[in-house]
Amino acid sequence: MSYIDVFPVALLGGLLGLDVVSFPQAMFSRPIVAATLAGALLGNGGAGLIIGAVLELIALETLPFGASRYPEWGSASVVGGAIFVHDATSPAGAMALAMVGALATAMVSGWSMVKLRELNAHWARRHRAGLDAGSRGTVVGLQLIGMTADFARGAALTALGVVLLTPTMHAALQVWGFDARISRAAAIAVAASIALAAAWKILHATPGARWLFGAGIALGLAILATR
């Protein structure tokens, strides 16, 4: 991947990292969307969709609410989609390595969100007088600073992830010894097991969830059968 390709991917990572908690929180940062967009940006939306679906299964375990700490999937999924598309035609290993790369990026990016929140608190303390007075300019200014910093955070981490992981993944694929079918099956099995565990947490504790879950599966299968 050339450095020219990294720039638009980094911008996409910044925008989708911003969507996670800052603005507009429109679910564009979900892995299945983010990785597909990254793949489409690099000319292979289908490959992006494939790795996005795998990452989405893992992300179902994440419950991003309140002050909880969680992986940041927006930027990480862009990284996963970009490095998978780069080596999507590899005979084996691309999916598993892209999944691991995205997971590593998600953990680092989640940590960076915590640090950004601490920085936001520092900026708010510096403008305490304006906040206490209810100054509109102070509130708007802090919001703009926070969103700009969040965009820069996501873009920088995406660029760093793509630049570091693309050659690492390429080198690992040169010595990958497992069969392609086994590699992909193992990656999907791991992702599916995490998704099933996440679903079980909801199904066994929420009244009526099993019926709604079953109805959703039936509807999805019906739509698939008619296509």
Secondary structure, DSSP 8 states (H G I E B T S, - for coil): --HHHHHHHHHHHHHHHHHHHTS---STTSHHHHHHHHHHHTT-HHHHHHHHHHHHHHHTT----TT-----HHHHHHHHHHHHHHTTTSSSSHHHHHHHHHHHHHHHHHHHHHHHHHHHHHHHHHTHHHHHTT-HHHHHHHHHHHHHHHHHHHHHHHHHHHHHHHHHHHHHHHT--S-HHHHHHHHHHHHHHHHHHHHHHHHTTSTTHHHHHHHHHHHHHHHHHH-
